Amino acid sequence: MPVLPMVPGTPERRSFDYVRHGTVDLFAALNTATGKVIGKLSAQHRAVDFRDFLDEIDRQTDPGLAVHVICDNLSAHKAPVVHKWLLAHPRLRLHFTPTYSSWINQVRAVVRGAGTTLP
């Protein structure tokens, strides 16, 4: 563990470093009425992978339902290929979390609004 720079009056501190062994994108859709989850893993941050995931949601959900998808601000979510797909599938609407927001903060806000407490 690397030692952090010393500051007068502050005890020595160390940071925890870890080695990344790659990343994976997880796309997940939750039907809040039934609890059904649709998921897809992607090894890259590509718009076509997200578009394919939207296709999967479209195939697995009742055609009569409106589908609202909450996304973070990954650039793949706003790419031209996704925009074009959405124009052809108007029942699916994307909603974006605010930039720099945390999913856990969003969940806590919803739960607190429902009158439930979280740690």
N, C-alpha and C positions, 0 to 999 in steps of 0.2 A: 504494500500500500504506500503510495506517495505521501510524503509529509507536506502539508500545506504551509505557505509562508508564515513565518512568525510575526506576530504583532505585539508590541510592548503591552504587558498586562494581560495577555491572552495565552492560555496554555496551548501547548503543542496539539495540533489536530492532524488527522489523517483522512484522506478521502478513500472511498471504496471505488476501485476501478474494476470493470469487468470486460471481458472479451466478447464481442458479438460474434455469433456464428451464423450470421445471415438474418434476414427478416422475411416475413410473409405477411401479405395483406389478407385480412379476414373480412369478407363481406357477409353480413348476416341480416336477415329480415325476420321480424317477429310479428305474427298475427296476434294482436292484443286480445282479440275475442276468443281465439281457440288455443293460444299458446304454441302454435306450430312455428317452427323455425326453418327458414330456408338459408342454407349457408354455402359459401364458395371460398376456396383458398386460391390465392394468386401469388406467384413468386416475384412478380414485378408490379410496379405502379403504372399500369397501362389503362388507357381509356377503353380499349376494346374489351378488356377483362371486366370492367365495370358494366359496360353495355351488355355483355353476355350475361352478367348477373341479373340485370334488369329484365332481360329476355326470360330468364328462368323464373323470376317473380311473376312476370306476365303469364307464363304458361301454367304456373301452379296456383294462381288465384282465380276466383270466380270472375268471369268477364264482366259481370254487372257491377262489380265493386270499384269504387275509386280507391287508388292506392297512394298513400303518402309516404315518401321515403325521406328519412332524416339523415343528412350527410354532414361530414366534416368538410373542411375546405381543401381537400386534396385536389390538385389541378385536374386529375383525370375525371373528376365528377363534373367538370365544367367544359370539357373538351368538345370540339365541333362534332365528333362522331356521336357523342352522347346527346348533344342538343338536337341533332338530326333525328336520332332514334326517338327522343321524347316528342318531337313534333308529330311523328307517325303513331304515337301511343299516348294520346292526351289524358287517358285515365290515370296515368302515373305522374305524380307531381313531386318534385324534389324540394326539400326545405333544408336550409343550411344553418348549422350552429354558428354563433358569432366567432370571428377570428380570435384565436388564442384561448377559446373557452375549453373547458374540460368536460368530458362526458359525465363524469361523476358529479360535477357541479350542476349540470343540467338535470340529472336524475334527482339529486337532492332538492332542487327547486321545485320540481314536479311533485315529489313526495310531500314536501313541506306544505305546498299549496293544497294538498289533499288532507291536511291536518294530521299527518303521521310524522313521527320524529325519527331521525337518523342520527347516529353518532357523529 
